Amino acid sequence: MKRILVVIMSLSVLLLGACSLEPPQWAKPSNNGELKNMKIGLSISTLNNPFFVSLKNGVVKEAEKKGMEVIVVDAQNDSAKQINDVEDLLQQGVNALLINPTDSAAISTAVQSANGIGIPVITLDRSAEKGNVETLVASDNVKGGQMAADYIVKKLGDKAKVAELEGVPGASATRERGEGFHNIADKKLEIIAKQSADFDRTKGLNVMENVVQGHPNIQAVFAHNDEMALGAIEAINSSGKDILVVGFDGNEDAIDAVEEGKLAATVAQQPELIGKLAVKAAKDVLQGKKVEKQIPVPLKLVTSEME
């Protein structure tokens, strides 16, 4: 019996010695310090929004510089489709997942699926509620909401009557921008209407038409993104009223609208930089380096008063 145990132990030692503890071939740095044949899966909440197109471009440009392949999928603002998209990316053998969630709670199952097979996940602009995410690359949405409220107070004074156009229910950006806005607005402004328009320009127009009709004394609007803000401006123009509008994102159409005096201000993010930093984080994670749990990207309030 002892002899059999010795043989088994000897075989175990041999097997352990034969097993390599090195990372897989795709994760080994090449001579120039880059990763060989790395494939990134990028799931975007919607490409029907200039902000997320810019974010995608930031990912693709940075990946190309580093010789990485990127597979891009568009969830079309459908959380069920996004989960299926991520599962498909995992089937295609991606080495890392970059996810811009449509819904922070719903995407958790997809994150956990990736966790189960050891694929690192990085979220962009919006977080995931559950599952292990290596890092979130995003602006400080709470701070941005506060910046918007402070600007409205500065322009119109205390107790100005304001409407809030909220983003997609369940998205962390909706929750955080609203939180920041209310930190100031609940004390210094009078919020007379609050309704979701799903980060969509057409819905922003439709919701704003109803708000203007129901609240003829409205003085200002804070929209959780520029698309809704631009839709709101169309409704306001049709009504003939003079209402101050503040958006969030800093997309090209919004910046143009600010310069033309149509949009009072936008809390500008840097979507291409978000994409770029996400790729860098993916590279670091796959090379075994530590990354911060959140990588902040600076915000800037763009107004018509700026030179």
C-alpha positions as CSV (number, residue, x, y, z in Angstrom):
1,M,0.0,0.0,0.0
2,K,2.8,2.4,0.9
3,R,4.5,1.6,-2.4
4,I,1.3,2.5,-4.3
5,L,1.1,5.8,-2.4
6,V,4.7,6.6,-3.2
7,V,4.1,5.9,-6.9
8,I,1.0,8.2,-6.9
9,M,2.8,11.0,-5.2
10,S,5.7,10.7,-7.6
11,L,3.3,10.9,-10.6
12,S,1.6,13.9,-9.1
13,V,4.9,15.7,-8.7
14,L,5.8,15.0,-12.3
15,L,2.4,16.2,-13.6
16,L,2.7,19.4,-11.6
17,G,6.2,20.0,-12.9
18,A,4.9,19.5,-16.5
19,C,2.1,22.0,-16.0
20,S,3.2,25.5,-17.0
21,L,2.2,28.3,-14.7
22,E,2.9,30.9,-17.4
23,P,0.1,32.9,-18.9
24,P,-1.5,31.7,-22.2
25,Q,0.4,32.6,-25.4
26,W,-2.0,35.5,-26.3
27,A,-1.3,37.2,-23.0
28,K,2.5,37.1,-23.3
29,P,4.1,40.4,-24.1
30,S,5.8,40.6,-27.5
31,N,9.3,42.1,-27.8
32,N,7.9,45.6,-28.1
33,G,5.8,45.2,-24.9
34,E,2.5,44.8,-26.6
35,L,0.1,41.8,-26.4
36,K,0.1,39.3,-29.2
37,N,-3.2,38.7,-31.1
38,M,-5.4,40.2,-28.5
39,K,-9.1,40.4,-29.4
40,I,-11.4,42.9,-27.6
41,G,-15.1,42.6,-27.6
42,L,-16.9,46.0,-27.4
43,S,-20.6,46.1,-26.5
44,I,-22.1,49.6,-27.0
45,S,-25.6,50.5,-25.6
46,T,-26.5,52.3,-28.9
47,L,-24.7,53.6,-32.0
48,N,-27.7,55.9,-32.7
49,N,-26.1,58.5,-30.5
50,P,-23.1,60.6,-31.5
51,F,-21.6,60.3,-28.0
52,F,-21.3,56.6,-28.2
53,V,-20.1,56.7,-31.8
54,S,-17.2,58.8,-30.5
55,L,-16.6,56.4,-27.6
56,K,-16.5,53.5,-30.0
57,N,-14.0,55.4,-32.3
58,G,-11.8,56.0,-29.3
59,V,-11.7,52.3,-28.6
60,V,-11.0,51.4,-32.2
61,K,-8.3,54.0,-32.8
62,E,-6.4,53.0,-29.6
63,A,-6.7,49.3,-30.4
64,E,-5.4,49.8,-33.9
65,K,-2.4,51.6,-32.6
66,K,-1.6,48.6,-30.4
67,G,-2.3,46.0,-33.1
68,M,-5.4,44.7,-31.3
69,E,-8.5,43.4,-33.0
70,V,-11.9,44.9,-31.9
71,I,-15.3,43.3,-32.5
72,V,-18.1,45.9,-32.0
73,V,-21.7,45.1,-31.3
74,D,-24.6,47.5,-31.0
75,A,-27.3,46.7,-28.3
76,Q,-29.7,49.3,-29.8
77,N,-30.7,50.3,-26.3
78,D,-32.1,46.8,-25.7
79,S,-30.8,45.2,-22.6
80,A,-31.9,41.7,-23.6
81,K,-30.1,42.1,-27.0
82,Q,-27.0,43.3,-25.2
83,I,-26.8,40.2,-23.0
84,N,-27.1,38.0,-26.1
85,D,-24.4,40.2,-27.8
86,V,-22.0,39.7,-24.9
87,E,-22.6,35.9,-24.9
88,D,-21.8,35.9,-28.6
89,L,-18.6,37.8,-28.0
90,L,-17.6,35.2,-25.4
91,Q,-18.3,32.5,-28.0
92,Q,-16.0,34.2,-30.4
93,G,-13.1,33.9,-28.0
94,V,-12.5,37.5,-27.0
95,N,-9.7,38.1,-24.5
96,A,-11.3,41.1,-22.8
97,L,-14.8,42.7,-22.8
98,L,-15.5,46.4,-22.9
99,I,-19.1,47.0,-22.0
100,N,-21.1,50.3,-22.1
101,P,-24.3,49.0,-20.4
102,T,-27.8,49.8,-21.5
103,D,-29.1,48.8,-18.1
104,S,-26.7,48.6,-15.1
105,A,-28.7,45.8,-13.4
106,A,-29.6,43.8,-16.5
107,I,-26.0,43.6,-17.7
108,S,-24.9,41.9,-14.5
109,T,-25.7,38.4,-15.7
110,A,-23.5,38.9,-18.8
111,V,-20.7,40.2,-16.6
112,Q,-21.0,37.2,-14.4
113,S,-20.9,34.9,-17.4
114,A,-17.5,36.5,-18.4
115,N,-16.3,36.1,-14.8
116,G,-17.1,32.4,-14.9
117,I,-14.7,31.8,-17.8
118,G,-12.0,34.2,-16.6
119,I,-12.6,37.0,-19.2
120,P,-11.9,40.4,-17.7
121,V,-14.6,43.0,-18.0
122,I,-14.2,46.8,-18.2
123,T,-17.2,49.1,-18.2
124,L,-17.4,52.4,-20.0
125,D,-19.5,55.5,-19.0
126,R,-22.0,53.3,-17.0
127,S,-21.4,50.7,-14.3
128,A,-22.7,47.2,-13.8
129,E,-24.5,46.5,-10.5
130,K,-23.2,43.0,-10.0
131,G,-20.3,40.8,-11.1
132,N,-16.6,41.5,-11.0
133,V,-15.6,44.6,-13.1
134,E,-11.9,45.4,-13.3
135,T,-12.5,49.1,-13.7
136,L,-15.1,51.7,-14.7
137,V,-13.9,54.3,-17.1
138,A,-16.2,57.3,-16.8
139,S,-16.7,60.9,-16.0
140,D,-18.0,61.9,-12.6
141,N,-21.7,62.0,-13.4
142,V,-22.7,63.2,-10.0
143,K,-20.3,66.2,-10.3
144,G,-21.7,66.9,-13.8
145,G,-25.2,67.0,-12.5
146,Q,-24.2,69.4,-9.9
147,M,-22.4,71.6,-12.5
148,A,-25.7,71.8,-14.5
149,A,-27.8,72.8,-11.5
150,D,-25.2,75.4,-10.4
151,Y,-25.2,77.0,-13.8
152,I,-29.0,77.2,-13.9
153,V,-29.0,78.9,-10.4
154,K,-26.2,81.3,-11.6
155,K,-28.3,82.3,-14.7
156,L,-31.8,82.4,-13.2
157,G,-31.4,82.7,-9.5
158,D,-32.9,80.7,-6.6
159,K,-36.3,79.1,-7.0
160,A,-36.3,79.1,-10.8
161,K,-38.8,76.7,-12.2
162,V,-37.0,73.8,-13.9
163,A,-37.9,70.5,-15.7
164,E,-35.7,67.5,-15.7
165,L,-35.5,65.1,-18.7
166,E,-34.1,61.8,-17.3
167,G,-32.2,59.2,-19.2
168,V,-32.9,55.4,-19.6
169,P,-34.3,54.1,-16.3
170,G,-31.8,51.7,-14.7
171,A,-28.7,53.2,-16.3
172,S,-26.1,54.3,-13.8
173,A,-25.6,57.6,-15.7
174,T,-29.3,58.4,-15.2
175,R,-29.2,57.7,-11.5
176,E,-25.9,59.6,-10.9
177,R,-26.6,62.7,-13.1
178,G,-30.0,63.0,-11.4
179,E,-28.4,62.6,-8.0
180,G,-25.9,65.4,-8.6
181,F,-28.5,67.6,-10.1
182,H,-30.8,67.1,-7.1
183,N,-28.0,67.7,-4.6
184,I,-28.3,71.4,-5.7
185,A,-31.7,71.7,-7.3
186,D,-33.7,70.4,-4.3
187,K,-32.3,73.3,-2.2
188,K,-32.1,76.1,-4.7
189,L,-34.5,75.4,-7.6
190,E,-38.1,74.4,-8.0
191,I,-38.5,71.2,-10.0
192,I,-41.9,71.4,-11.6
193,A,-41.6,68.3,-13.9
194,K,-39.5,65.2,-14.2
195,Q,-39.8,62.6,-16.8
196,S,-37.7,60.0,-18.7
197,A,-37.0,60.5,-22.4
198,D,-34.5,57.5,-22.6
199,F,-31.5,59.6,-23.8
200,D,-33.3,59.9,-27.2
201,R,-33.8,63.1,-29.2
202,T,-37.2,62.4,-30.6
203,K,-38.5,61.4,-27.1
204,G,-36.9,64.5,-25.7
205,L,-39.0,66.6,-28.2
206,N,-42.2,64.7,-27.4
207,V,-41.8,64.9,-23.6
208,M,-40.8,68.6,-23.8
209,E,-43.9,69.4,-25.8
210,N,-46.0,67.9,-23.0
211,V,-44.0,69.7,-20.3
212,V,-44.4,73.1,-22.0
213,Q,-48.1,72.6,-22.3
214,G,-48.6,71.5,-18.7
215,H,-46.2,74.1,-17.2
216,P,-46.4,77.4,-19.1
217,N,-44.3,79.1,-16.4
218,I,-41.2,76.9,-16.9
219,Q,-37.9,78.7,-17.0
220,A,-35.2,76.0,-17.6
221,V,-34.6,72.4,-18.5
222,F,-31.8,70.0,-17.5
223,A,-31.5,67.1,-19.8
224,H,-29.4,64.1,-18.8
225,N,-27.8,64.1,-22.3
226,D,-27.4,66.3,-25.3
227,E,-29.7,64.3,-27.5
228,M,-32.7,64.9,-25.2
229,A,-31.6,68.6,-24.8
230,L,-31.6,69.1,-28.6
231,G,-35.0,67.5,-28.9
232,A,-36.3,69.8,-26.1
233,I,-35.0,72.8,-28.0
234,E,-37.1,71.9,-31.0
235,A,-40.2,71.7,-28.9
236,I,-39.4,75.0,-27.2
237,N,-38.8,76.7,-30.5
238,S,-42.2,75.5,-31.7
239,S,-43.8,76.9,-28.5
240,G,-42.3,80.4,-29.0
241,K,-41.1,80.4,-25.4
242,D,-37.7,81.5,-24.0
243,I,-36.5,78.6,-21.9
244,L,-32.9,78.0,-20.8
245,V,-31.7,74.4,-21.7
246,V,-28.6,72.6,-20.3
247,G,-27.5,69.3,-21.7
248,F,-24.8,66.7,-20.9
249,D,-22.1,65.0,-23.0
250,G,-20.6,67.7,-25.2
251,N,-21.3,66.0,-28.5
252,E,-20.7,67.9,-31.8
253,D,-24.3,68.9,-32.4
254,A,-24.6,70.3,-28.9
255,I,-21.4,72.3,-29.1
256,D,-22.6,73.8,-32.4
257,A,-25.9,74.6,-30.7
258,V,-24.1,76.3,-27.8
259,E,-22.1,78.4,-30.3
260,E,-25.3,79.4,-32.1
261,G,-26.9,80.4,-28.8
262,K,-29.6,77.7,-29.0
263,L,-28.3,75.6,-26.2
264,A,-27.3,77.5,-23.0
265,A,-24.7,75.0,-21.9
266,T,-23.6,71.3,-22.0
267,V,-21.6,69.4,-19.4
268,A,-18.9,68.1,-21.8
269,Q,-17.4,64.7,-21.5
270,Q,-14.5,63.3,-23.6
271,P,-16.0,60.1,-25.1
272,E,-12.9,59.3,-27.3
273,L,-10.7,59.6,-24.3
274,I,-13.0,57.2,-22.3
275,G,-12.6,54.7,-25.2
276,K,-8.8,55.2,-25.3
277,L,-8.4,54.7,-21.5
278,A,-10.5,51.6,-21.6
279,V,-8.3,49.9,-24.1
280,K,-5.2,50.9,-22.1
281,A,-6.8,49.4,-19.0
282,A,-7.7,46.2,-20.8
283,K,-4.0,45.8,-21.9
284,D,-2.8,46.4,-18.3
285,V,-5.2,43.8,-16.9
286,L,-4.2,41.2,-19.4
287,Q,-0.6,41.8,-18.7
288,G,-1.2,41.2,-15.0
289,K,-1.0,44.9,-13.9
290,K,-3.3,46.4,-11.3
291,V,-5.7,49.1,-12.4
292,E,-7.8,51.5,-10.2
293,K,-11.4,50.4,-9.7
294,Q,-12.5,53.7,-11.4
295,I,-10.6,55.7,-14.0
296,P,-12.0,59.3,-14.0
297,V,-12.2,61.4,-17.1
298,P,-12.4,65.2,-16.6
299,L,-15.6,67.2,-17.3
300,K,-15.9,70.8,-18.6
301,L,-19.0,73.1,-18.7
302,V,-19.3,74.5,-22.2
303,T,-21.3,77.7,-22.3
304,S,-22.1,80.5,-24.8
305,E,-20.1,82.9,-22.5
306,M,-16.9,81.0,-23.1
307,E,-14.3,82.5,-25.5
